[in-house]
Amino acid sequence: MNGEFGGDSRQDREERREGPGMKPNYFLPKPVKVGDELDLTIEAVASKGDGIAKKDGYVIFVSGAKQGDTVKAKITEVRARFAIAELVA
């Protein structure tokens, strides 16, 4: 839709860039928060050696965990696209 002065609205520009109805997932609420303790299964290992687990599709890096481990981890940091956790003894 053209604005009052013939230019496209911000919404029109964003829809062209992201596609109609698509919203970046980093604006969605996160399934974890700092301090949460979770039982996680490590699905893979990142290039720097941290275990990778997921909760509702949200990535959680767990230091010291190995692929295939089922661990109890505490969330220490939550970011837009991932969280960082440490093992709980």
N, C-alpha and C positions, 0 to 999 in steps of 0.2 A: 504494500500500500504506500502510495506517495504521501509524503508529509506536506504541510502547508506551503512550503517553498519549493516543492518539486523533488526533494531528496527522499531517499528511502528512510523509513524509521529504523531505529536501532533493532527492534524486534525482527523486522524483515531481514536485516543484515545477518543477525544471529541465526535465523532459520536457514538461510542459504548456507551458512558456514557449517552448522551442525545438523541440518536436516529438520524437517517439521516434527515437533513433538519430542525431539531428543534433548535430554538434559544431561550434562556431565555428572557422573556418579559421585564426584567428590563433594557435591552439594547435599547429597542424601545423608540422613542420619547414619552414624556408624553403629555396627552391631556390638561393639565393645567400648568400654571406657577405662581410663586409667584406674588401676587397682583391682580390676576384675581378675578372678582366678578361674581358669578354664582347663578342662581336659581336652587336649588336642592330639590329633594324629598328624605326624610330620609326613607330608606328601613328597617333598623334594628337598634338595639342599641348594642354597644360593651359591653364587660364585665366591663369596667371601666366607662360606662355611656355615652360615646360619641355616637352621631348619625352617622350612616353609610350610605353614598350615593355613587353612582357610576356615572362616566362619561365615556362613551365608554369602560366600563368594568374596569376602573381604580378606585380603592377605595379611597374615601375621608372621613376622620373622621371630624365631625363637633361637637365641644364642645357645650353643652347646648341645643342640638336639640333632639327631641323625635320622635319615630317611627310614621310615617304618616304625619309629618310636611312637609310643603313646605316652604323652607327658602331661604333667600339671604345670601350667605356666601362669605367671602374673603379668598383666599388661602394664608396661612402664611408660609408654608413649603412644599417642594416637595421632596419626597424620591424615591428610586428605585421602590417600590411596592405600595406606597400609598402617599396621601397628607394629610395635616392637615389644617383645615380652622376654622375661627371664624365667628360667626353671625354678620351681618351688621344690624345696627339699622335703 
